[in-house]
Amino acid sequence: MIERIIKFVTRKKNYSDRRLKGLYSNVCGIVGIILNIFLFIIKLIAGLLTNSISIISDAFNNISDAITVFVNMFGVFVSKFGAGEHHPFGHGRMEWLTGLITSILVIITGVTLVKESFKSIIYPETINFNVAVLIILIISILLKLYMYKYNKKIGDKYNLISLKATAQDCIGDSISTMVILISTIFSSLMTTQIGGRINGICGLIVSLLIIKTGYDTLKEITDRILGKKVNKEIYDEILNIFKGFDGITAIKDLMIHDYGYNNLIITAKIIENKNLESTVEEITYQIYQKYGYKVIIEECKTTEFEKEKIKDLISEQLYNIDLEDIYAVQSLDNIDIYITLKYKSNWRVEDIQEFCIEKTTEILKNINNKYRPIINFKIL
């Protein structure tokens, strides 16, 4: 069905690979929303007919999936707007903000269903199972397996991470629905006290799975908003591009800033390059051609300074602080000392950093009044 829709949309136009990927993502998203809403309606009806909290919980799991896809699609749509006067780095992070809202809504839904499941456990009710409900739940399982199939196939073909994740979610949903189907059948054959409580426990399990899904998404998005470390493989590949040029004695402060929607900006300092201008242009071009990322490179001509003496004094006077890197750059009448300090995570972060700045400044000024510290902190 997905392939037919794509062929119909693209019948009169030639689409680039990038646009085609976006089109597949959108079509899969829209089909997913429609199918999840359909599943929500028929499961809600089945849940009300059987008086089963577990089926109702499963229904709300489907509507939360539909809302998640819709909000994420809206976020991606806004992300495509690119840079503007008030947002020079683009709107890519809007996808994260919409995802944040969605994950919170999913958690709230899960918490609400947990309360209802506990009520069902404490005050069990008779489960009224029938053939119509059996057919509805079987259709639900088959539809989720179908959604898994097309999301997995297209996700693998175009390397779309979101579709791969959706495919895994579909497998989880189909399994949970199967468990609910089996538990509902057994619950209907037992007494109200036992059957109702079993059904409530199954509803509780599904509700907790909904909360976990929301929490995992919330954590991932929060990490990215706070500045999650970029994929190590990409970092190493970019670092190797820098190292591939002769004349670069060191690469300092290589950082990759993620602004969402594949919009990354790379900043770095090149130490003592013999042919800086052409090298910078070539590095910038190679990274842009391979990844499409922007690159900002700064030249740093290091100067001689009393390195070992500074390292010894910092080691003696800053307890439990590791000195990771140190170099000096001439700056008009002063010498700027770039220092990277590492320390263990602590709630007194601000106090630790303030102490390190004061002590390091004191150490440098006692050695040479022209020394000025520029300190970068890292948590072990």
Residue, then its C-alpha position, 0 to 999 in steps of 0.5 A: m500500500i505504501e509503495r502504491i501511494i508513493k508511486f501515485v504521488t511521484r508519477k509526474k515528478n522526479y524526486s531526489d533521494r533526500r526528498l524521496k526519503g522525506l516523502y516515505s517518512n511522511v506517508c508512513g507517518i500518515v498511514g500510521i496515524i490513521l491505523n492507530i486511530f482506527l485501532f484506538i476506536i475498535k479497542l475502546i469499543a471492545g474494552l467497553l463491551t467487555n468491561s476490560i481495563s487492560i483492553i482500554s489501556d491498550a486502546f490508549n496506547n494506540i492513541s498515544d502512538a498516533i499523537t506521537v507520530f502527529v506531533n513529531m511530523f509537525g516538529v519535522f515540518v517546522s524544522k525544515f524552515g531553516a535559518g531565519e532572522h531570529h533563529p540563525f541556526g535554523h528551527g531543527r530543535m523544534e522537533w525536540l520540543t514537540g517530542l518533549i511535549t508528546s513524551i509528557l502527554v504519554i506519561i500522563t496517559g500512562v499514569t491515568l491508566v495505572k490509577e484505573s488499573f488499580k481500581s480494577i484490581i481492588y474492585p474487580e468487575t465481571i469480564n464479558f468476553n464474546v466473539a466480536v471482541l476476539i475478532i477485534l483483538i485479532i485484527s489489531i494484532l494483524l494490523k500492528l504486524y503489518m505496520y511493523k513490516y512496512n516500517k521495518k522495510i522502508g526504515d532499512k531501505y532508506n536508513l530512517i531511524s524513526l521508522k525503525a524505532t516505530a517498527q520495534d514499537c509495533i512488535g511490542d504493541s502486537i505482543s502486548t495485545m496478544v497477551i491481553l487477548i489471552s488474559t481476557i479469555f481466561s479472565s472471562l472463564m473465571t470468577t469475578q474476583i479472580g478474573g477481574r483482578i487478572n485483567g486489572i494486573c494486565g492493564l497495569i502492565v500495559s500502563l507501565l509500558i506506556i509510562k516507560t515508553g514516554y520516559d525513554t523518549l523524554k530522557e533521549i530528548t532531554d539529553r539532546i536539548l542539554g547537549k548530548k555527546v555526538n555519536k563517537e563514530i561521526y566524531d572520530e571520522i571528522l577528527n580523522i579528516f583533520k588529522g589527514f593534513d600535514g602541518i597540523t601539529a594538534i587539534k584543540d577543542l573539537m566540538i560538534h554542536d547539534y541544532g536538530y534536523n541534521n544541522l550540525i556545526i563543527t568548531a575546532k582550533i588548529i595548532e601551528n599549521k604551515n599552510l593554514e588558508s588552503t588547509v582550512e578550505e580543504i577541510t571545510y569542503q571535505i566535511y561539507q561534501k561528506y556530511g553537509y555540516k558547517v565548519i568553523i576553524e580557528e588558527c592558534k599559534t602556540t607560544e612558549f610558556e612555563k608549562e611544567k611549572i604550571k602543571d605541578l602547581i595546579s596538581e599540588q593546589l587543586y585537589n581531586i582535579d585532573l588537568e587534561d590539557i594545557y597550551a598557550v596563545q600569544s594575545l597582544d600584550n598578554i599570554d592566554i593559557y588554555i586549560t581543561l580541568k576534569y573533576k567528579s560530578n558533584w552538587r557543588v559544581e558552581d563552588i568547585q568551578e569558582f574555586c578552580i578559577e580563583k586558584t588557577t588565576e592566582i597560580l598564573k599571576n604569581i608566575n607571570n603577570k601576563y598569563r591569563p587563564i581560559i578554563n574549560f571544565k569537564i565532569l568525569 
